Amino acid sequence: MFPDFAWAANQAGDPDVYEVENAAIDPEGVLDAALPGVAPWAGRDVVDLGCGSGFWLPGYARTARSVIGVEPDPSLLDRARARDPRARVLPGSAEHIPLPDDSVDVVHARFAYFFPPGCDPGLAEVLRVLRPGGTLVAIDNDQRWGEFARLLAVSPWAAAQGRADVTDAWWAERGARRRTVRSAWEFATRADLEAVLRLEFPPPVADGWLREHPDRTGLTYGYVLFSVSA
């Protein structure tokens, strides 16, 4: 087990429901359209750091030269490896990336590890494996906009995300560029929305929102993209 590994209660706790969550993310493709503008990966070597069950690997593999998923949770590795034959999945973590120096062009970390402060060892490791001119993109929740952000603000689990001002300052001190993307979650059924909210939030928080919005099958959701160049 990697010393910087932190068990994810949502994805690792119920990977099937988390799969439903991933499928509901960004129905209009706003985030998908923004990411290549921050760090294009077509024809390049890409790492999905903290790839979890590998849900996003096929999207990278469609145009990348090579795709490597790195995941510290052994319970998720088999799922990730079965996701797409074009992607290679390795055990590793943000602070222990099993790749040589200067070996990849883009590293994506989606809701993984980079919840400042205290992330400098992982950033140093990412910069080690990036080639000169390569880019790290950390995809985080926007804690200032959207219904998900308001739910997060009243959840006792919000502390795991850290404060938005602290996060912004940490990235700014390291020369990161910051971009916000406003999007949504939209589920096929009300039951799917209920299952995901109860996965992500304690019952009083999830059930309170669901009672107030009895006819909804989605909610507004914002992202922040932090990017750092090697």
Steps between C-alpha positions, in 0.01 A plus 500: 500500500632844411547730800316789333200281412168622641202265464214660302171431672299580186672315216658218696202476736253432218664492158175409325319811623810708428482371144148643478633831631776514239250428222286796612784751506512784248209397272562786255875435478606839637788358702602266218524800270703705748764244595684477164532877500684483832726207411443331163581129500442402136808315382663528843579278798244540779476390862167483682624534858267339749304343216274301733294251304629646173178666385683783320773291337312432172445872446872566517585193295293611202761756396806462725816325388504304826292495819612383843267481798665517843291387799595429864186307603551130425124440508455717188791381287325207334206716395734761356706242312187355341375841385689549174774286342670812367579619854763360734413510872769492768494498879635828629409827665554873464819480701612171343442508124655186345643677197842638398594866508381711204282223361149647447343816360176539698390392848133525594400468867120496525381542859818326613770595751525872422296641789744763635687578711752221549519387138855605415645146496244393242554810290875441503446140388270605217751759381768228508315280249383785275712591202605864463193690386266231634197584711327382815125565512328451836121484465329611821154593625408866475402573859361843411237420235221250442262285699766238564720767658218604731450139607873463556506814716250355749651152503732392784713338231578838344814527713660227287484735203667789681402866482468657157711804591777278638490283190511797264790660687701177503470456125566869429822485701616220271426686181183314409240628260139482622193448284139445604251291305127505574321177426247259652417145595202344322383147583289257300268444797408658829617180674849549356516857629388390845757220514786732401408780740480248784841369399655847497330656803376398847129407511377826658669706227400281205147429619436864582590610148295220345192595701534861387537396133256209453490512120867552416731251331807724501674797656741776403868428548818702455862402440828676555795404281846573643783455251876512553763469228830319539 
